[in-house]
Amino acid sequence: MTKLLLSIHVLAAILVVGPIAVAASLFPRYARQSASGGEESDERAAGIATLLHRICRGYAIAGVAVPVFGIATGAQLGVLTDAWLIASLALTAIAAAVLVLAILPSQQSLLAPPPPPHSADYDEPPPTATRRRKRIPYPYRPGRVTGWTHTTHCRFPAPRWR
């Protein structure tokens, strides 16, 4: 049973975390392109950005399976109180919080329609999505992948599995 749980856990981690990481990493590029003007490629970029956001949102829900099967595997092995598993779960919780509380809302705000134009007596041009992009820091950068790397490192070379 332990091998089955571990296999499902690892498979879920690969099939769920990978697409989220790729989609979240590609999203800023297409969001910027869609905000740049009215060309045909901008419509395509907007569609791609919307698809990438849907991937992140959908896979975030499916991602619940990863810690569930991880905890079940840890319970079968009797290692729920080991430091490496606790650290792994903490890093997973932090990564999930960043995804749900920062990345998904940031993506949603960048996909939102632009605000209505200002009145004629207002000197400043209306903010564009590119300007909103600069004001709203997008929290997912390649350096943030290290959290998933550390999580994987804590899980696989576990002391009792050697």
C-alpha positions in Angstrom: 0.0 0.0 0.0 2.9 2.3 0.8 4.4 2.0 -2.7 1.0 2.7 -4.3 0.5 5.8 -2.2 4.0 7.0 -2.9 3.6 6.4 -6.6 0.3 8.4 -6.7 1.9 11.2 -4.6 4.9 11.5 -6.9 2.8 11.2 -10.1 0.4 13.8 -8.8 3.3 16.1 -7.9 4.8 15.8 -11.4 1.6 16.2 -13.3 0.2 19.0 -11.2 3.2 21.1 -10.0 4.9 21.1 -13.4 2.1 22.7 -15.4 1.5 25.3 -12.7 5.1 26.3 -12.7 5.3 26.5 -16.5 1.9 28.4 -16.9 2.7 30.8 -14.1 6.1 31.5 -15.5 4.8 32.2 -19.0 1.8 34.3 -18.0 3.6 37.7 -17.5 5.0 37.5 -21.1 1.6 37.0 -22.7 -0.2 39.5 -20.3 2.3 42.2 -21.4 1.9 41.4 -25.1 -1.9 41.5 -24.8 -1.7 45.0 -23.2 0.6 46.5 -25.8 -2.0 47.5 -28.4 -4.7 46.4 -30.9 -2.8 44.1 -33.2 -3.9 40.7 -34.2 -1.1 39.1 -32.2 -2.4 40.9 -29.1 -5.7 39.1 -29.3 -3.8 35.8 -29.5 -1.6 36.8 -26.6 -4.7 37.7 -24.5 -6.2 34.3 -25.3 -3.0 32.6 -24.3 -2.8 34.6 -21.0 -6.4 33.6 -20.2 -5.6 30.0 -20.9 -2.5 30.1 -18.7 -4.5 31.6 -15.9 -7.1 28.8 -16.2 -4.4 26.2 -16.1 -3.0 27.7 -12.9 -6.4 28.0 -11.3 -7.5 24.5 -12.3 -4.3 22.7 -11.4 -4.2 24.6 -8.0 -7.4 22.8 -7.1 -6.0 19.4 -8.3 -2.8 20.2 -6.4 -4.6 19.3 -3.1 -4.0 15.7 -4.0 -0.2 16.1 -3.7 0.0 16.8 0.1 -3.0 14.5 0.8 -1.1 11.5 -0.7 2.1 12.7 0.8 0.6 12.7 4.3 -0.9 9.3 3.7 2.4 7.9 2.6 4.1 9.5 5.6 1.5 7.9 7.9 2.1 4.5 6.3 5.8 4.8 6.8 5.5 6.2 10.4 7.5 9.3 9.6 4.9 12.1 10.2 7.0 13.6 13.0 10.3 13.6 11.1 11.9 16.9 10.4 12.3 16.4 6.7 8.6 15.7 6.2 7.6 18.6 8.4 9.9 20.9 6.4 8.5 19.5 3.2 4.9 20.1 4.2 5.8 23.6 5.4 7.4 24.5 2.1 4.4 23.1 0.2 2.0 25.1 2.4 4.1 28.3 1.7 4.1 27.6 -2.1 0.4 26.9 -2.1 -0.3 30.2 -0.2 1.8 32.2 -2.6 -0.1 30.6 -5.5 -3.6 31.2 -4.0 -3.0 34.5 -2.3 -0.6 36.3 -4.7 -0.2 34.7 -8.1 -3.8 33.9 -9.0 -5.2 37.3 -7.8 -2.4 39.0 -9.6 -3.1 37.2 -12.8 -6.8 37.9 -12.4 -6.2 41.6 -12.0 -4.0 41.7 -15.1 -6.7 40.0 -17.1 -9.4 42.4 -15.9 -10.7 44.8 -18.5 -9.1 48.3 -18.5 -10.7 51.0 -16.4 -13.0 53.5 -18.1 -11.4 56.5 -19.7 -10.9 59.6 -17.6 -12.7 62.8 -18.2 -11.4 65.4 -20.7 -10.2 67.7 -17.9 -7.8 65.1 -16.4 -4.2 65.6 -17.6 -2.8 62.2 -17.0 -3.6 59.3 -19.5 -5.6 56.4 -18.0 -3.5 53.6 -16.6 -2.9 50.7 -19.0 -2.4 47.1 -18.1 1.3 47.6 -18.6 1.3 50.3 -15.9 -0.9 48.1 -13.7 1.7 45.4 -14.2 4.4 47.7 -12.9 2.4 48.7 -9.8 1.3 45.1 -9.0 4.5 43.0 -8.4 4.1 39.7 -10.0 5.4 37.2 -7.3 6.3 34.3 -9.5 9.8 34.4 -10.9 12.2 31.6 -11.8 14.0 32.0 -8.5 10.8 31.1 -6.7 11.0 27.6 -8.2 13.7 26.9 -5.5 10.8 26.3 -3.0 9.6 23.3 -5.1 13.2 22.2 -5.5 13.8 22.2 -1.7 10.5 20.4 -1.2 11.5 17.7 -3.6 15.0 17.5 -2.0 13.4 17.0 1.5 11.1 14.3 0.2 13.1 11.9 -1.9 16.4 11.3 0.0 14.4 10.6 3.2 16.6 8.8 5.8 14.3 5.8 6.4 14.1 4.9 2.7 17.7 4.1 2.2 
